[in-house]
Amino acid sequence: MRAALAPGVRLLRALPRDSRYRGLTLVLTFFCYTSYHLSRKPISIVKSQLHPNCSALGVNPHNGSNSTTWCSWAPFDQDNYKELFGALDNAFLVAYAIGMFISGIFGERLPLRYYLSGGMVLSGLFTALFGLGYFWDIHVLWYFIIMQVCNGLVQTTGWPSVVACVGNWFGKGKRGLIMGIWNSHTSVGNILGSLIAGIWVSSKWGLSFIVPGIIIAAVGVACFFFLVEHPDDVGCSPPLHHVMSEEKDPEGVTSDDGPLGTSGHSSTEHLESPKEPSEEPEAISFLGALRIPGVVEFSLCLLFAKLVSYTFLYWLPLYIVNVAHFGAKEAGDLSTLFDVGGILGGIFAGLISDYSGGRATTCCAMLVVAAPMLFLYNRIGQTGIGTSIAMLIVCGALVNGPYALITTAVSADLGTHESLKGNAKALSTVTAIIDGTGSVGAALGPLLAGLISPTGWNNVFYMLIAADVLACLLLARVVVKEVRGWCGYMARKRGYVRQSLAPVLLRTDVCYPVLSLLHLHVGAMPQTIPRAMSHSCGDKDIVGASWGNCSQQYLTRR
């Protein structure tokens, strides 16, 4: 007797063919980049074991010495061990930052499937070789630094490749929410890396690297066999990346596919008539990408945001060990809560930015709140386990939320900016510029933490707070532009403002205080409103009307 068709198979058969492949690409790239971060995390967990508090273990059982470093792993048994840890982190991150700027060049000229899977296998090799230093009894600093440099270079194959694959399959939809959920692979990888490394950190720390190395290599092999780079490879229709302004609906919202294209229709059905195939657009230049509005601001913002995030990634477990006096495994487990908060923060940031349309404002608001929360965590975060858990989740959400939003939805928005006129090849270049600049901050953060931590952990947190403030200030110009748009001071091509937003955003008594706080010259605002934006305010035209007489009235469609 033959069993009925499995429910899962029936569900797959019910989905449109395009949706199945889109789902496969999204899930596979999620696991790919999860494994990348999984293999990066062990070094932060193992640090506390490379230089533990030997006095708590008693005297050396081999020679009776009571040295406080007898159980440390040379060469990290020196007094400058924090600087040596900083050198290890910096070796990886500097190599990663340099490699990121050139990785996109190779990725555009090589098949993505080969490029991504090859990079994952090599990353697994170098991660495992770092751990083999334990079993081979290697105590030479340069061995570990070389492994970190090599690993940093090959890990640059990951981000440009997965973003390009997802970009090939998904058009302009609800990018903030979808990519916020998809970008949780960063935090999921950090959590799994902490938990896996914590299993062997106190016994055989070499396995804390070898096992993650095997995992990323295995996922790389799966990527080689199952990844579909482009819809054309399997006869699916590519998504609609750019919609002309004339095709927007009356509310100013473009017609997009859903997250998985569940409408079941080809993206070409959104067009009024078939178009003749055109020549492939020329890839944008580096300087041309920099001229896209917002690229410079978001790149510099990400530099400081990623500085804070990666400092926590590499130094949080050691901070918990030194300040809260937890064991290495317990500190590693507790540090995963920061990444749990990062998942929630990325999804929240994407959802809010989709709803409001203000990517920069969302990032800036979270960064503003993050600064005092970091101060509070350093002051009261270790007073109790409950307080520590709550503060880690909140800080993780506020720190990683803007970082996740900029590297995903913002990069995609800028890479398909309307000024590019549909040149989708700008996506990889813009992504490389933004993430490459952010990687410079990722390299500086752990290095500065290693240099500053000997003077006290308070100074490390002051550095992180200053970086958060700078990240926020660098977005000020973009935030002002977004707020002016919300208040109705930016021209709309069709000369109207969405009615649903008018009661909240277009009241002059609301707009005046908001813009005044941003130090704008309010008196000049009425003259800056184009005639095309004229609206009725009682019996007067808003351009020529007295703002005092209209300050309590709504701006409505003429």
N, C-alpha and C positions, 0 to 999 in steps of 0.2 A: 504493500500500500504506500503510495507516494504522499508525502506531506504537502500541505498547502504552501503556497509561495510565502516566504518570510515577510512579515509586515514591513521591515525596513526596505526590502527589495521593492515591494509594492509602492512604497513612498518614493523611492528613487525613480521608479518608472513613471510615476505621476508627474514628476518635475520636468520642465522643459529641458531639452538637451543642453542649451547654453547654460542654464542654471546649475546643472550637475558639474560641468567643467569649471564654472566660476567658483562653486563651492569647494571643489577639489583644490583649486589654486589657492584660495584663501586659507584653507586649513593646512595645506602643505607648507606654504610660506610661513604660516604662523609657527608651526613646529620647527621649521628651519631656523628662524631667528630666535626662537626659544632656546634651542640648543647652543646658539652662539653665546647668549648671555649665561646659560648654564655653565659653559666652560670658562667664562671670565670670573665667575664668583669665587671659586675655591681659594684664590690667593688671599682674599680678605678674611676668610675663615681660618686659614692655616697660620696667619701671622702670629696669632696669640700662642701657637704651639711652637713656632720657631724661636720665640723668646718668651717663655713662660716665667712665672714667679717661682723659681727653684727653691727659695727658702721655705715655701709652704710644703715642699716635698721632703724636707729633712736634709740629712747629709748625703753625700755621694756614696752609694753602696759599693762602688769599685775601689775608691781610695780614701774614703772617710773625709773628704774635703767638704767644707761647709760654704763653698763659693755660691753666690746667688745666681750664677750663670752656668753651673755645671750641667744642667739638663737642657740648655739651649742648643740650637743647631748652628754650628759655625758655618759661615762667618757672621751670623746674626746674634752672636753672643757678646758683641762689643757694646760699649756704652752708647755708641751712635747708631744703635739698631733702628731707630725710627727714621733716620736719614737713609739708611740702607733700604728699608721698606719703601720709602718714597722714591728711591732710585729704581726699584723694581717696577713700581706702578708707572713711573714716568717713562721707563723704557718701552713699555707696552703702549702707553697712550700717545707718546710723541710719534712712534712708528705708525700708529693708527691714524693720527691726524695728518701726517704727511702722505700716507698711502691713500687716504680718502679722497684727496684732491685729484689724484691720478687714476684711482680705481675706476671711475666712470668711463674714462677713455678706453680702457681695456674692455670694460663690460659692453660698450657699444659696438666693439669690433669682434667680439667672441660670442659664440652661442651662450645664452644665459644659463642654460641647463649645465653645460660643461663648466662654465666659470664658477657657478655657485657650488655645485657638488665637489669640484676639485678643491675649492677653497675650504670647504667643510672638512674634507678628508685630511688636508694638510694641517688645518687648525687642530684637529683631533690628535695628529701626530705630535705636534709641538707641545700641546697640553700634556700629553702622556709622558713626553720626554722630560718635562719639568718634574713630574712626579717620580720618574725613575731615578732622579737624583737622590732620592731617599734610599732606594734599594741598592744603588751603586755607590752609596756613601760618598757623594760628591760634596765638597765644602768650599768650592771655588765660586766667588761671587759672579765672575764673568760668565760662567756656564748658565746660571739662572737668568742673567740679563740678556744673553743671546737668545735664549728660548723665548723670553718675553718680547724681544724685538721681532723675531720671526713670526710669532703668533699674532702680534699686533698688525703686521703687514698683511698676512693672509686673511685676517678677520675683516679687512676692508672689502672683501668680496661679498659680504653678506648684505649690507643695507642697500646699496645701489641696485643689487640684483632683485631682491624681494620687492622693493618699491617699483621697479620697472615691470616685474611680472604682474603685480596687482594693478598697476596703471594700464597695462595692456588689456586687462579683462574688465576693469570697472571704469565707467565714465563719471561724469559729474553728478553725483547723487548726494545723499546726506553724509558728506565726507567726514564731518566732525564726529558724529556718533559711530559710524561704521569703522573709521580708522582709529577712533578712541578705543573701541572694543578690540580691534585687531592688534593695536599697539600694546595691548596688555601682555604680549609675548615677552616684552622686556622684563616686566615685574615677575611674570610666571617663571621665566628662566632664572632670574635672581633667586627666587624662592626655592626652586628645585635645586639649584646649585648649592645654596646654603644647606639644605637638608641632606643632600647626598654627601657633600664634603664633610658635614658634621658627624656622619656615621663613623668615619675612620680618623678624624682629626686628632683624637687623643691616643690612638694606638699606632696606626701606620698611616701617617699623613700623606704618603706618596699615593695611596689609593684615592685620596680626595681629588687628585688630578687625573689619574689614569682612567677611572670610571667615567667621568665627564668627557674625557677625550674619546673613549670608545663610543659613547652615546652620540656625540656630534658627528663622528665619522660614519656611524650607522645611519643616521638621518640623512647624511650627504649621499649615501648609496641609494636610499629610498628616493631622494630627490632626483637622482640620475635616471631612475627607472620610471618615475611617475609624473614629473613636472612637465606641464604643457606651457611653453613660453607665451604663445600668442594664439588668439582665437582662430586665425587663419590656418594654423597647423592641423586643426581637427575639423575644419569646415564650419566653424561657428562665425557669427557675425561680430565684428568688433564694436565696442561701445562708442557712443557719441561723446567725444571729449569736449567739443566746443560748440556752443549754440549762439548764433548771431542774435543781437539784441532785438531784431525785428521779430524773432520767433518766440520771444518771451510772452508769457500770458499777461493779462491785464494787471495782475498783482505783482508783476516783476519777478516771478519765479519761473525758472526754466523747467522744461519737461525732461525729467531724468528717469533713468532706470532705477528700480529699487535696489536694495542691497545685493540681491542675487539675481536681479533681472527676472523676477518671478512673473512678470507680465506675460512671458512666453512669446513676445514678439521680437522680431529683429530690430536692432537699433536703427536700421535704415527706414523703418516704417514711420519714424518721427519726421522724416523729410517729406516735403510736398511732392517732389519728383526725383527720380534717379539722376545722379550727377555723373558726368564723365570722369573717369579716373584721372587724377592730376599727378603731377610729378611729386616725388617725395620731398618734403620741405627740407631746406638746408638747416643743419644743426646750428643753434644760436652760439655766438661766441661768448667767451668768459666775460668780457666787458659788457657785451649786450645784455647778458643775464643780470649783471650788477645794476644796469639802468632800469630794470623792472621796478616799479614803485613798491617799496616795502621790503625788498630783498636785503638791502644793507641793514635796515633797522632790525629785522627779525634775526638776521645772522648774528649781529652783535649781541642782541638779547639772549640768543641761545648760547653764546659763548659763556656768559655769566650764569645762566640757568643750569647749563650742563656742568659747569664748575662745581656748583653746589650739589647736584645730584650724584656726580661721580666721587666727590669727597665722601659722601655718605656711603656709597657703594663699597669703597675700599677701606674706610676707616671706622665705620659705625661699630662693627663687632669688637674691634680693639678698644674703642671708647667705652663700650658697655663693660668689657672686662676690667678696665682700669678704674672706672668711676663707680659702677654698680657692683663690682667684684663678683660677677658671675663666672662660671667656668666657660671654657672655649666653646663647647657644644651648646650650652644654654644661651650664650651670647649670640651664636650664629642663628639659633632658632628664633630668638627674640628679634633679631635684625630683620627677619623676613616680614615682620609687620609693617616696616617702612615700605616694602614693595607691595604689600596688600593695599596700603593707602595709595600707592602709585597707580594701581589698577583702577581704583575708584575715582581718583583724581583725573585720570586720562579720560574716562568715560564721562564724568561730570563736565569737564572742560569742553569736550566735543559736543555734548548735548546742549549746553548753554550757548556756545558759540553758534551752533546751528539755529537755535531759536532766535537769538538776538542779531545774528549776522556780524557780530563784533569779535573777531578773533583776537585782535590786539587788546581790546578792553577786557576780555575774559582773562587773558594772560596777565595783564597788569593788575587786575583786581586780586588774583590769586597770589601774585608775588608780593603785593602790599600786605596781605594778611600773613604770608609765610614768614616775613621778617620778625614780627613780634612773637610768633609761635616758636621759632627757633630759639629765641632768647628764653622763653618760658621753659622749653624742653631742657635746656642746659641748666636752668635754675631749679626746677622742681620735677623734672622728668624721672629722676631716680629716687624719689621719696617713697615710692611704693610700686608694686608690680602693676596694679590697676592703672595708676597714673602714667606709668611708662608705656603700657600698651596703647592707651588712648592717645597719648601725645605722639607716639611713633606713627600711628595710622593717620592722624591729622596732618602731621608734618610731611609724611610721604605723599599725601594727596596734594597738598599745596605746592610742594617742591617739584614733583614729577608731572603734575597736571599740565602746566605751561610747556614743559619740555616735550611731553608727548604730543601736545597740540601743534607745536611749531614744526616738529620733525615729520608730521604726517599731513594733516589737513591743510595747514598753512603752506607747506611746501608744494602740495598738489594745487592749491589755489593759485599760488604765484607762478608755478610752472605751466599753468594753462591760463595765464592772465589775458584779458581781452586785448591788450596792446600787442600780443604776439600774433594775433589774427590766425589762431588755430595751429601754430607751430608746436606740435606736441613734443618735438625733440628737445624743447627747453626744459622739460620736466626733470630729466636726469641731471642736467647741468645745474639747475637751480637747487635740486636736492643735494648735490655734491657740495655746492658752495655753502649752503646753510648748515648741513651736518658737518662738513669739514671745518668750518669756523667754530661750530660748537665743540668739536673734538679738541680744538686748541684749549678751550676752557676745561675740557675733561682731563687734559694732560696737566694743566696748571694747578687744578684744585688739589689732587692728592699730593703733588710736589710741595705746594705751599703748606698743606697740612703737615707733611713730614718735617718741614723746616720750622713751623710755628709751634707744633705740639710740645716740644721740649720746654717752651716757655709757659705752658699751661693750656688746658683745653678751652678755657674761657676765650683766649685769644683766637683759637681756631673758629669758634662760633661767631666772634665779632667779624672775622674775615668773611664767613658765609653770609652773615646778615648784610654786610656792605655789598657783596656780590649781588644779592637779591635786589637791593635798592637800585644798583646800577642797571640791572636788567630791566627793571620797571621804568626807569628814566629814559632808557634808550627807545622805548616804545611810545614816548609821550606824543610825538608828532602824529603817529598813526592813530593813537587814541583820540586826539583832538579832531582829526578828520572824521573818525567814526561817530563821535558825539555830535559834530556839526551835521552829519548826515541824518542822524536820528532826530534832531531838532528841526529838520526841514530846511536848513540853510544851504544844502547842496542841490544843484539843479537836477531835476528828473527829466529824462529825455522826452517824456510825454506830458510833462507839465502838471502832474498831480501827485498826491501823496496817498499812500495806502490808508484807506479809511479806518481799518482796524487799529492802526497805530496812532491816529490823530489824537484821540482823547488822552493818551498817556504821554506821547513823545513830542507833540507839536503844540503844546500850550506854551505861550510865551512866558508865563510866570514860572514854568518849570525849566525852560531852556535858559533863561537869563541866569539863574543861580548856578546851574551846572557849568555853563561856559565861563561865568565869572570866576569860579573856583579854579578853572584852567588858565586864568590870567589872560583872557582874550579881551580885546577892546570892544566892549558891547556896543558902544555908541556908533561904531562903523558898520554894525551888522545889517541894518535895514538896507543900506546902499549896496551891500554885496549880494543881495538876493536878485537874481535875474528876473526880467519881466516875464519870462516863461514860467516862473514859479509863482506868479501872482495868484492870490486866493482872496476870497471874500472875507471881510471882517466887518460885519454889520453892513453899512451902506458904502464902505470905503474899500479901495484896493489896498491890499496889505503893504505894497511897496510904498505907497504914498501916505499910508495911514499913520496916525499917531500911535506909537506903541503903548503909551500910557492908557489910551482909550480902549485898546484891544488886549490889554495884558491879561484879562480874565476870560477871554473868549477862545474857543477852539478854532484852529485852522481847519477849514473844511474844503472839500473839493469844490472848485468853482462851478 
